[in-house]
Amino acid sequence: MLMKSKLMTLSALLFLAGLLTVNAQTNYSLSFNGTSAHVSYSNSTSYSNTMTIEAWIKTTAYSSYDEIVGWGNTSSSTNHSVEFRVANGKLEFGINTNGWQAVASSASVNTGNWVHVAVVKNDTDIKLYINGTQDGSGTINQSPSVNVMEIGGFYYQQEMKYDYYFTGNIDEVRIWNTARTASEISNNMCKELTGSETGLTNYYKMNEGSGSTLNDNKTNGTVNGTIYNATYGYGPPAVTDSSFDSNTYGSDSWIGYVYQSQNWPPNPAYQPYQYLGSITQSEIFNQNWGGSGPTLSGTTYIDNFHVRYRMKKSFPRGKYNITAGA
């Protein structure tokens, strides 16, 4: 091709299958079966009158109650509750002390796709967010007394409530003692936190991958949960390490972003599904990919994958041939 500018940006999209070692990033979620799976906390001080709750969820459930995060009381004589949940496919936040009050979204969140959800409680003012956009608001004027928290289930009057178990996947649960703004939610929902952010009280990346303890990833966090019957699966592809930026170009070399592919060949042509890690290549390189799948920190992924290469380079005026694939 004939170049008319001294600066050309190259962005090649290559679909490759074979043996590849990359800088791996673990990104798990917890999968809940809707009948018995939950994360239990023997004590919790994370509920407050002003707070924000965030999570990524993936579900197709259309039951009346699918708890994302909920609070109850260990006393049989106290029927107070706080629930952040999916109700009949909609996002809902509600409180019960002397009668149920709730705010629900207009849009459905049981799409079978990963959806970011958040509720901001600023005293009596409630706002719901779906994928960083406000969808639902209202007022709840109740002051509950709650002392036990659950993820994926609901503890109420000394027992787990059978009809409230979550069906699907939950990831990146964040609880704050501040009313987060719309921009704070949207600007950070696709990034892992450092754990030291102001106002963060509990943070669950859910990246352990095994075991029965869900660690509090807040800096010096101590509110760990016990996992019952939930299993680990892939997390949402949008959530990455805060240092990851798939729009970054290599300078005189290629940066390759590696993704798991849902289909082979990928359909549509480029569909990020699960970010696995990054590689770097020289400006000119030949690679025999083989056929056994990419290797990430000693773990072989036999799934289909693709690599997205990006490079920025200054070229003198002239004619160039660029070959990608063979």
C-alpha positions as CSV (number, residue, x, y, z in Angstrom):
1,M,0.0,0.0,0.0
2,L,1.2,3.5,-0.7
3,M,1.8,5.6,2.3
4,K,1.0,9.3,2.2
5,S,1.9,10.1,5.8
6,K,5.0,9.6,7.9
7,L,3.0,8.2,10.8
8,M,1.0,5.1,10.3
9,T,-0.9,3.2,13.0
10,L,-1.0,-0.5,12.5
11,S,-3.7,-2.6,14.2
12,A,-3.9,-6.2,13.2
13,L,-6.5,-8.6,14.4
14,L,-5.2,-12.2,14.1
15,F,-7.2,-15.3,15.0
16,L,-4.7,-18.0,16.0
17,A,-4.8,-21.4,17.6
18,G,-1.9,-23.2,19.1
19,L,0.7,-23.2,21.9
20,L,1.2,-19.9,23.6
21,T,2.7,-18.7,26.9
22,V,1.3,-15.5,28.1
23,N,1.3,-13.3,31.2
24,A,-1.8,-14.8,32.8
25,Q,-4.5,-13.0,34.7
26,T,-6.9,-15.0,36.8
27,N,-10.5,-13.9,36.5
28,Y,-13.0,-16.2,38.2
29,S,-16.5,-15.8,39.5
30,L,-18.7,-17.9,41.8
31,S,-21.5,-20.0,40.3
32,F,-24.6,-20.5,42.4
33,N,-27.0,-23.4,41.9
34,G,-30.2,-21.7,43.1
35,T,-31.0,-24.4,45.7
36,S,-28.2,-24.4,48.3
37,A,-25.2,-22.4,47.2
38,H,-24.3,-19.2,49.2
39,V,-21.5,-17.4,50.9
40,S,-22.1,-17.0,54.6
41,Y,-20.7,-14.5,57.1
42,S,-20.8,-15.2,60.8
43,N,-20.8,-11.5,61.5
44,S,-20.9,-8.4,59.4
45,T,-20.6,-4.7,60.1
46,S,-20.8,-3.6,56.4
47,Y,-24.4,-2.4,56.4
48,S,-24.8,1.4,56.9
49,N,-27.4,4.0,56.3
50,T,-25.3,5.5,53.5
51,M,-23.7,2.9,51.3
52,T,-23.1,1.6,47.8
53,I,-23.3,-2.1,46.7
54,E,-21.8,-3.2,43.4
55,A,-21.5,-6.6,41.7
56,W,-21.3,-8.3,38.3
57,I,-24.0,-10.9,37.8
58,K,-25.0,-13.4,35.1
59,T,-28.4,-15.0,35.3
60,T,-31.5,-16.1,33.4
61,A,-33.6,-16.6,36.5
62,Y,-37.1,-15.3,36.6
63,S,-38.1,-16.3,40.1
64,S,-39.5,-13.9,42.7
65,Y,-36.3,-13.7,44.8
66,D,-32.7,-14.2,43.7
67,E,-30.4,-12.6,46.3
68,I,-27.2,-10.9,45.3
69,V,-26.3,-9.5,48.7
70,G,-28.6,-9.6,51.7
71,W,-28.6,-8.9,55.4
72,G,-30.7,-10.4,58.2
73,N,-30.7,-10.7,62.0
74,T,-29.7,-13.7,64.0
75,S,-32.5,-13.1,66.5
76,S,-35.7,-15.0,65.9
77,S,-37.6,-12.1,67.3
78,T,-36.2,-9.5,64.9
79,N,-37.6,-9.7,61.4
80,H,-35.5,-6.9,59.9
81,S,-33.9,-7.4,56.5
82,V,-32.0,-5.6,53.7
83,E,-32.0,-7.2,50.2
84,F,-30.2,-6.4,47.0
85,R,-31.6,-8.9,44.6
86,V,-33.1,-9.9,41.2
87,A,-36.9,-10.1,41.5
88,N,-38.9,-11.3,38.5
89,G,-36.0,-10.5,36.3
90,K,-35.6,-6.9,37.5
91,L,-33.0,-5.4,39.8
92,E,-34.4,-4.6,43.2
93,F,-33.3,-3.1,46.6
94,G,-35.6,-3.3,49.6
95,I,-35.7,-3.0,53.4
96,N,-38.2,-4.5,55.8
97,T,-38.6,-3.4,59.4
98,N,-42.4,-2.9,59.7
99,G,-43.4,-3.6,56.1
100,W,-41.5,-4.2,52.8
101,Q,-40.4,-1.2,50.9
102,A,-38.4,-1.5,47.6
103,V,-37.1,0.2,44.5
104,A,-37.0,-1.7,41.3
105,S,-35.4,-1.2,37.9
106,S,-37.2,-0.8,34.6
107,A,-34.8,-2.9,32.6
108,S,-34.4,-6.6,33.1
109,V,-31.1,-8.0,34.2
110,N,-31.8,-11.7,33.7
111,T,-30.4,-11.6,30.1
112,G,-27.9,-14.5,30.4
113,N,-25.1,-12.0,29.8
114,W,-22.8,-10.4,32.3
115,V,-24.4,-7.3,33.8
116,H,-23.0,-4.8,36.2
117,V,-25.4,-3.8,38.9
118,A,-25.2,-1.3,41.7
119,V,-27.4,0.4,44.4
120,V,-26.6,3.7,46.0
121,K,-28.3,4.4,49.4
122,N,-27.9,7.9,50.6
123,D,-30.0,8.0,53.8
124,T,-33.5,7.5,52.4
125,D,-32.7,8.2,48.8
126,I,-32.2,5.0,46.6
127,K,-30.7,4.8,43.1
128,L,-30.2,1.7,41.0
129,Y,-27.6,1.4,38.2
130,I,-27.3,-1.2,35.4
131,N,-24.1,-1.2,33.5
132,G,-23.2,2.2,34.9
133,T,-26.4,3.9,33.9
134,Q,-29.1,4.9,36.4
135,D,-32.2,2.8,36.1
136,G,-34.6,3.3,39.0
137,S,-34.9,5.6,42.0
138,G,-37.1,6.1,45.0
139,T,-37.3,6.6,48.7
140,I,-37.1,4.1,51.6
141,N,-37.6,5.4,55.1
142,Q,-36.6,2.5,57.4
143,S,-33.8,1.8,59.8
144,P,-33.1,-1.9,60.0
145,S,-31.2,-3.7,62.7
146,V,-29.2,-6.4,60.9
147,N,-26.1,-8.3,61.9
148,V,-25.5,-11.1,59.4
149,M,-24.7,-10.9,55.7
150,E,-25.0,-13.5,52.8
151,I,-24.0,-13.4,49.2
152,G,-26.2,-15.5,46.9
153,G,-28.7,-16.3,49.7
154,F,-30.8,-14.8,52.4
155,Y,-30.6,-15.5,56.2
156,Y,-33.8,-14.6,58.0
157,Q,-35.0,-15.3,61.5
158,Q,-32.3,-17.9,62.2
159,E,-32.6,-19.9,58.9
160,M,-31.6,-19.7,55.2
161,K,-34.7,-19.1,53.1
162,Y,-35.0,-21.8,50.5
163,D,-36.7,-19.7,47.8
164,Y,-34.1,-16.9,47.9
165,Y,-31.0,-18.6,46.6
166,F,-29.3,-17.0,43.5
167,T,-29.2,-18.9,40.2
168,G,-26.2,-17.9,38.1
169,N,-22.8,-16.3,38.6
170,I,-21.7,-13.4,40.8
171,D,-18.4,-11.6,40.7
172,E,-16.6,-8.5,42.0
173,V,-18.8,-7.7,45.0
174,R,-18.0,-4.3,46.4
175,I,-19.5,-2.6,49.5
176,W,-18.8,1.0,50.3
177,N,-19.9,3.3,53.2
178,T,-20.2,6.2,50.8
179,A,-22.8,7.1,48.2
180,R,-20.8,6.6,45.0
181,T,-21.5,8.9,42.1
182,A,-22.6,7.7,38.7
183,S,-19.2,8.5,37.2
184,E,-17.4,6.7,40.0
185,I,-19.5,3.6,39.3
186,S,-19.2,3.7,35.5
187,N,-15.5,4.6,35.5
188,N,-14.4,1.8,37.8
189,M,-16.9,-1.0,37.1
190,C,-14.6,-2.7,34.5
191,K,-11.4,-2.4,36.7
192,E,-10.3,-4.4,39.6
193,L,-9.7,-2.2,42.7
194,T,-6.5,-1.9,44.7
195,G,-8.4,-2.5,47.9
196,S,-7.3,0.7,49.5
197,E,-9.9,3.0,48.0
198,T,-11.6,5.5,50.4
199,G,-14.9,4.3,51.7
200,L,-14.4,0.7,50.6
201,T,-15.5,-1.6,53.5
202,N,-15.7,-5.0,51.8
203,Y,-14.3,-6.3,48.5
204,Y,-14.7,-9.8,47.0
205,K,-12.8,-10.4,43.7
206,M,-13.8,-14.1,43.9
207,N,-10.5,-15.0,42.2
208,E,-9.5,-17.8,44.6
209,G,-10.4,-20.5,42.2
210,S,-10.7,-23.2,44.8
211,G,-11.3,-23.7,48.5
212,S,-14.2,-22.8,50.9
213,T,-13.0,-19.3,52.0
214,L,-14.0,-16.2,50.1
215,N,-11.3,-13.6,51.1
216,D,-12.0,-10.0,51.8
217,N,-9.7,-8.2,49.3
218,K,-10.0,-4.9,50.9
219,T,-6.6,-3.8,52.2
220,N,-6.2,-5.4,55.6
221,G,-9.8,-6.8,55.2
222,T,-10.9,-9.3,57.7
223,V,-14.5,-10.1,56.8
224,N,-14.0,-13.4,55.0
225,G,-16.9,-15.5,53.9
226,T,-17.5,-19.3,54.0
227,I,-18.5,-20.8,50.6
228,Y,-21.3,-23.4,50.6
229,N,-21.9,-25.5,47.4
230,A,-20.9,-22.7,45.1
231,T,-18.3,-23.5,42.4
232,Y,-15.8,-21.4,40.4
233,G,-16.3,-20.4,36.8
234,Y,-15.1,-17.6,34.5
235,G,-15.7,-14.0,35.5
236,P,-17.0,-11.3,33.2
237,P,-14.6,-10.5,30.3
238,A,-14.9,-6.7,31.0
239,V,-13.3,-6.9,34.4
240,T,-9.5,-6.6,34.1
241,D,-6.6,-5.7,36.2
242,S,-6.5,-1.9,36.6
243,S,-3.2,-1.9,34.6
244,F,-4.8,-3.6,31.6
245,D,-5.7,-1.5,28.6
246,S,-6.5,-3.3,25.4
247,N,-6.3,0.0,23.5
248,T,-2.6,0.3,24.2
249,Y,-0.3,0.0,21.2
250,G,3.2,-1.4,21.2
251,S,5.9,1.1,20.2
252,D,7.9,-0.5,17.4
253,S,6.8,-3.9,18.7
254,W,3.5,-5.8,18.9
255,I,1.4,-6.2,22.0
256,G,-0.9,-9.1,21.8
257,Y,-4.1,-9.4,23.9
258,V,-5.2,-13.0,24.3
259,Y,-8.9,-14.0,24.7
260,Q,-10.7,-17.2,24.9
261,S,-13.1,-17.5,22.0
262,Q,-16.7,-18.8,22.3
263,N,-16.7,-20.0,18.8
264,W,-14.1,-21.1,16.2
265,P,-13.8,-19.4,14.0
266,P,-14.9,-16.5,16.2
267,N,-18.3,-15.3,15.2
268,P,-18.8,-12.4,15.0
269,A,-15.2,-11.7,13.8
270,Y,-14.0,-10.1,17.0
271,Q,-15.9,-10.9,20.2
272,P,-13.9,-10.6,23.5
273,Y,-15.1,-13.3,25.8
274,Q,-12.5,-14.0,28.5
275,Y,-9.3,-12.0,28.7
276,L,-6.5,-14.4,29.4
277,G,-3.3,-12.3,29.3
278,S,-0.9,-10.4,27.1
279,I,2.2,-11.1,25.1
280,T,4.8,-9.0,23.2
281,Q,6.4,-9.7,19.9
282,S,9.1,-8.0,17.9
283,E,8.2,-5.9,14.9
284,I,8.8,-8.8,12.5
285,F,8.2,-12.3,13.8
286,N,7.2,-15.8,12.7
287,Q,5.2,-18.0,15.0
288,N,4.3,-21.7,14.6
289,W,1.2,-22.0,16.8
290,G,0.9,-25.7,16.9
291,G,-2.5,-27.1,18.0
292,S,-2.6,-27.8,21.7
293,G,-4.0,-24.6,23.2
294,P,-2.4,-21.7,25.1
295,T,-0.5,-22.4,28.3
296,L,-1.1,-19.9,31.1
297,S,1.1,-20.3,34.2
298,G,1.3,-24.0,33.8
299,T,-2.4,-24.5,33.1
300,T,-3.3,-25.6,29.5
301,Y,-6.5,-24.2,28.1
302,I,-7.7,-26.4,25.3
303,D,-10.5,-23.9,24.5
304,N,-10.3,-21.9,21.3
305,F,-8.7,-18.5,21.6
306,H,-7.7,-15.5,19.6
307,V,-5.0,-12.8,19.9
308,R,-5.5,-9.1,19.1
309,Y,-2.2,-7.4,18.1
310,R,-1.6,-3.7,18.2
311,M,1.5,-1.7,17.2
312,K,2.2,2.0,16.5
313,K,5.2,2.9,14.4
314,S,6.6,5.8,12.3
315,F,7.3,4.9,8.7
316,P,9.1,6.9,6.0
317,R,7.1,7.6,2.9
318,G,7.0,4.5,0.7
319,K,5.2,1.3,-0.2
320,Y,4.7,-1.5,2.3
321,N,3.4,-5.1,2.4
322,I,1.9,-6.3,5.6
323,T,1.2,-10.0,6.0
324,A,-0.9,-11.3,8.8
325,G,-1.5,-15.1,8.9
326,A,-0.5,-17.7,6.4
